[in-house]
Amino acid sequence: MLAAAADYARRLTERSRSNFYYAFLFLPRARREALYAVYAFCRLVDDAADDARSPDEARARLAEWRRELDAAYDGTPTHPMAIALARAARAFPIRRDDLAMIIEGCEWDATRTRYPTWDDLRGYCYRVASCVGLACIEIFGYRDARARDYAIDLGIALQLTNILRDLDEDAARGRLYLPLEDLLAFGVDEADLLAGRRTPAIARLLRFEAQRARAHYLRARAAIGDGERRHLVVAEIMGDIYYALLCDLEKRNFPSVRATLPAAAKIRIALTRFLGARLGEWREAAA
């Protein structure tokens, strides 16, 4: 049963071919399988909200995943994902509260289509992205307690990058994540954003939001030293891939077609970061 559950989580992650997949490849098997379980949990919870036909249906589906999460931590899981997650939680100190917050963030997705202020949007980013990072760093392992600050800021940066990438796709579903206070400050008409237009005011707004994302990437980097970054090499790979995506979005003036980095570019970024971390470890050992 455990082998089947682990295989289920792995296949779900592989099929996604998400940016996470390319980072996970560099981990030892036990840590990689635990991350597959966390990713499968996040994917299924997110789909429960996105695929629901109404907010009430989304709440009902997410309530089922809350029960599965409780079962995983109480030792009575039944779903393959929950079985894999239970195994991961036994092996690593993944906090139930962080995973529960991810479900709460997906509930926000099902019931909210606008975010009035940056504080509101930051709370959403924390739930759906920073809490994923907080769960993952328990699997990576860390020595400095500031790694949790690192995970929070990196998660916000990644989610803001996603929001900028998916702006038109979200607008087609009636969702607008950019803070309404920012639209007002930059003189942006919500109707133009929903229609996929790129007016000069929207261009200024999107550059501002990109700078906000970049500031969080830099805050994450400043939270920990080089030695800890080498320890969190998989998180660093994720950060590098998404930072490259952010730079690509800016270079192309935030295209309306969903942007993505080629697989070869993701692998190159991952290899560069991984080999750099190993080189740093060898230098430390030789010193």
LINJOTA-V187132 format. One record per backbone hydrogen bond with DSSP energy under -0.5 kcal/mol. NH is the residue of the N-H (numbers start at 1). CO is the residue of the C=O. If there is no record, write none. Layout:
nh->NH co->CO
nh->NH co->CO
This chain:
nh->5 co->1
nh->6 co->2
nh->7 co->3
nh->8 co->4
nh->9 co->5
nh->10 co->6
nh->11 co->7
nh->12 co->8
nh->13 co->9
nh->14 co->10
nh->15 co->11
nh->16 co->12
nh->17 co->13
nh->17 co->14
nh->18 co->13
nh->21 co->18
nh->22 co->18
nh->23 co->19
nh->24 co->20
nh->25 co->21
nh->26 co->23
nh->27 co->24
nh->32 co->28
nh->33 co->29
nh->34 co->30
nh->35 co->31
nh->36 co->32
nh->37 co->33
nh->38 co->34
nh->39 co->35
nh->40 co->36
nh->41 co->37
nh->42 co->38
nh->43 co->39
nh->44 co->40
nh->45 co->41
nh->46 co->42
nh->47 co->43
nh->48 co->44
nh->49 co->45
nh->50 co->46
nh->51 co->47
nh->52 co->49
nh->58 co->54
nh->59 co->55
nh->60 co->56
nh->61 co->57
nh->62 co->58
nh->63 co->59
nh->64 co->60
nh->65 co->61
nh->66 co->62
nh->67 co->63
nh->68 co->64
nh->69 co->65
nh->70 co->66
nh->71 co->67
nh->72 co->68
nh->73 co->69
nh->74 co->70
nh->75 co->71
nh->76 co->71
nh->83 co->79
nh->84 co->80
nh->85 co->81
nh->86 co->82
nh->87 co->83
nh->88 co->84
nh->89 co->85
nh->90 co->86
nh->91 co->87
nh->92 co->88
nh->94 co->92
nh->99 co->95
nh->100 co->96
nh->101 co->97
nh->102 co->98
nh->103 co->99
nh->104 co->100
nh->105 co->101
nh->106 co->102
nh->107 co->103
nh->108 co->104
nh->109 co->105
nh->110 co->106
nh->111 co->107
nh->112 co->108
nh->121 co->117
nh->122 co->118
nh->123 co->119
nh->124 co->120
nh->125 co->121
nh->126 co->122
nh->127 co->123
nh->128 co->124
nh->129 co->125
nh->130 co->125
nh->131 co->126
nh->133 co->129
nh->134 co->130
nh->135 co->131
nh->136 co->132
nh->137 co->133
nh->138 co->134
nh->138 co->135
nh->139 co->135
nh->139 co->136
nh->140 co->136
nh->141 co->137
nh->147 co->144
nh->148 co->145
nh->150 co->146
nh->151 co->147
nh->152 co->148
nh->153 co->149
nh->154 co->150
nh->155 co->151
nh->156 co->152
nh->157 co->153
nh->158 co->154
nh->159 co->155
nh->160 co->156
nh->161 co->157
nh->162 co->158
nh->163 co->159
nh->164 co->160
nh->165 co->161
nh->166 co->162
nh->167 co->164
nh->170 co->166
nh->171 co->167
nh->172 co->168
nh->173 co->169
nh->173 co->170
nh->174 co->171
nh->175 co->170
nh->176 co->113
nh->180 co->115
nh->181 co->116
nh->182 co->179
nh->183 co->179
nh->184 co->180
nh->185 co->181
nh->186 co->182
nh->187 co->184
nh->188 co->183
nh->190 co->188
nh->192 co->189
nh->193 co->189
nh->194 co->190
nh->195 co->191
nh->196 co->193
nh->197 co->192
nh->203 co->199
nh->204 co->200
nh->205 co->201
nh->206 co->202
nh->207 co->203
nh->208 co->204
nh->209 co->205
nh->210 co->206
nh->211 co->207
nh->212 co->208
nh->213 co->209
nh->214 co->210
nh->215 co->211
nh->216 co->212
nh->217 co->213
nh->218 co->214
nh->219 co->215
nh->220 co->216
nh->221 co->217
nh->222 co->218
nh->223 co->219
nh->223 co->220
nh->224 co->220
nh->224 co->221
nh->229 co->225
nh->230 co->226
nh->231 co->227
nh->232 co->228
nh->233 co->230
nh->236 co->232
nh->237 co->233
nh->238 co->234
nh->239 co->235
nh->240 co->236
nh->241 co->237
nh->242 co->238
nh->243 co->239
nh->244 co->240
nh->245 co->241
nh->246 co->242
nh->247 co->243
nh->248 co->244
nh->249 co->245
nh->250 co->246
nh->251 co->247
nh->252 co->248
nh->253 co->250
nh->254 co->249
nh->266 co->262
nh->267 co->263
nh->268 co->264
nh->269 co->265
nh->270 co->266
nh->271 co->267
nh->272 co->268
nh->273 co->269
nh->274 co->270
nh->275 co->271
nh->276 co->272
nh->277 co->273
nh->278 co->274
nh->279 co->275
nh->280 co->276
nh->281 co->277
nh->282 co->278
nh->283 co->279
nh->284 co->280
nh->285 co->281
nh->286 co->282
nh->287 co->283
